[in-house]
Amino acid sequence: MVLITDAEELGLHGADIFVNKHPWAKNVGLVLNFEARGSGGPSIMLVETNKGNANLIKGFTEANPDYPLGNSLFYSIYKMLPNDTDLTRFREDANIDGFNFAFVDDHFDYHTALDTYSRLDRNTLEHQGSYLMALLNYFSEANLSALKSIDDLVYFNVPLFKMITYPFSWILPLFILAVLVYVLLVAYGFKKRRIELKPVLRGFAAFFSAFIVSVLIGLFGWKLLLALYPQYGEILHGFTYNGHTYIAAFVCVAVAICCLVYNKVYKPKMGQV
């Protein structure tokens, strides 16, 4: 079934009417929801479910899309935001799980007269299509009534390996293991006199100094730009048309600050490389 809904921005009305009024809604077992918040960039996968995501993520992995992009953190952040998609109505009103696929780059086109087909990045469109065909082929043969699960998986994409997953129950043991390995390595370094306390503290001081200065320059630098160009305040979506240039400039400033601070703090001994 292909469903095109409207009035999303006004309150998900199109999806709401379909889910709660249309007789076909009861035949839906899984939703593949394709979204856009810009006109380019990679498409990010966000699984949306009322319970555990284990079976959905296993199915996504077995469907094996060519260029998967997504991780558990994205959805955790998404749940904290006030944003909803049409898939929200399916999940909340009909207990139907699904996947969101959304691209968010070139945000300056979003909800403007420039948000046109001609400005849509063809690579982005192809990325959306790669998800659609892979998942459509897989889930059309799957038992959609068996997608519910009480278990959650941590998932993230890695180049060459595509999606890596492991159970949520592994999080605490892996965290403890990582802390233990770190402590043992530090202790070994002190024992062998390869690590000294004073240089370590200087390193932390340098890092936090560079971080704080960079954040302050970013915050007040942007306020200065808004004062110099008050018309930026009229851009409803908040992203200027030369926003990527500003991002690159602030990144360069942050890198320069980091290099300057570490150059002042870290002084190699004579003959030390």
URWO-V141469 format. One record per residue. N is the residue number from 1. RES is the residue in one letter. OMEGA is omega as a letter, one per 20 degrees, with the letter a starting at -180 (* if undefined). Layout:
BEGIN
n = {N,N}
res = {RES,RES}
omega = {OMEGA,OMEGA}
END
This chain:
BEGIN
n = {1,2,3,4,5,6,7,8,9,10,11,12,13,14,15,16,17,18,19,20,21,22,23,24,25,26,27,28,29,30,31,32,33,34,35,36,37,38,39,40,41,42,43,44,45,46,47,48,49,50,51,52,53,54,55,56,57,58,59,60,61,62,63,64,65,66,67,68,69,70,71,72,73,74,75,76,77,78,79,80,81,82,83,84,85,86,87,88,89,90,91,92,93,94,95,96,97,98,99,100,101,102,103,104,105,106,107,108,109,110,111,112,113,114,115,116,117,118,119,120,121,122,123,124,125,126,127,128,129,130,131,132,133,134,135,136,137,138,139,140,141,142,143,144,145,146,147,148,149,150,151,152,153,154,155,156,157,158,159,160,161,162,163,164,165,166,167,168,169,170,171,172,173,174,175,176,177,178,179,180,181,182,183,184,185,186,187,188,189,190,191,192,193,194,195,196,197,198,199,200,201,202,203,204,205,206,207,208,209,210,211,212,213,214,215,216,217,218,219,220,221,222,223,224,225,226,227,228,229,230,231,232,233,234,235,236,237,238,239,240,241,242,243,244,245,246,247,248,249,250,251,252,253,254,255,256,257,258,259,260,261,262,263,264,265,266,267,268,269,270,271,272,273}
res = {M,V,L,I,T,D,A,E,E,L,G,L,H,G,A,D,I,F,V,N,K,H,P,W,A,K,N,V,G,L,V,L,N,F,E,A,R,G,S,G,G,P,S,I,M,L,V,E,T,N,K,G,N,A,N,L,I,K,G,F,T,E,A,N,P,D,Y,P,L,G,N,S,L,F,Y,S,I,Y,K,M,L,P,N,D,T,D,L,T,R,F,R,E,D,A,N,I,D,G,F,N,F,A,F,V,D,D,H,F,D,Y,H,T,A,L,D,T,Y,S,R,L,D,R,N,T,L,E,H,Q,G,S,Y,L,M,A,L,L,N,Y,F,S,E,A,N,L,S,A,L,K,S,I,D,D,L,V,Y,F,N,V,P,L,F,K,M,I,T,Y,P,F,S,W,I,L,P,L,F,I,L,A,V,L,V,Y,V,L,L,V,A,Y,G,F,K,K,R,R,I,E,L,K,P,V,L,R,G,F,A,A,F,F,S,A,F,I,V,S,V,L,I,G,L,F,G,W,K,L,L,L,A,L,Y,P,Q,Y,G,E,I,L,H,G,F,T,Y,N,G,H,T,Y,I,A,A,F,V,C,V,A,V,A,I,C,C,L,V,Y,N,K,V,Y,K,P,K,M,G,Q,V}
omega = {r,a,r,a,r,r,r,a,a,r,r,a,a,r,a,a,a,a,a,a,a,a,a,a,a,r,a,r,a,a,r,a,a,a,r,r,a,a,a,r,r,r,a,r,r,r,a,a,r,a,a,a,a,a,r,a,r,r,r,a,a,r,r,r,a,a,a,r,r,r,a,a,r,a,r,r,a,a,a,a,a,a,r,r,r,r,r,r,r,a,a,a,a,r,r,a,r,r,r,r,a,r,a,a,a,a,a,r,a,r,r,r,r,a,a,r,a,r,r,r,a,r,r,r,r,r,r,a,r,r,a,a,a,a,r,r,a,a,r,r,a,r,a,r,a,a,a,a,r,a,r,r,r,a,r,a,r,r,a,a,a,a,r,a,r,a,r,a,r,a,a,r,r,r,r,r,a,r,a,r,r,a,r,r,r,r,r,r,r,a,a,r,r,r,r,a,a,r,r,r,r,r,r,r,r,a,a,r,r,a,a,r,r,r,a,r,r,a,a,r,r,r,r,r,r,r,r,a,a,r,r,a,a,r,a,a,r,a,a,a,r,a,a,r,r,r,r,a,a,r,r,r,a,r,r,r,r,r,a,a,a,r,r,a,a,r,a,r,a,r,a,r,*}
END
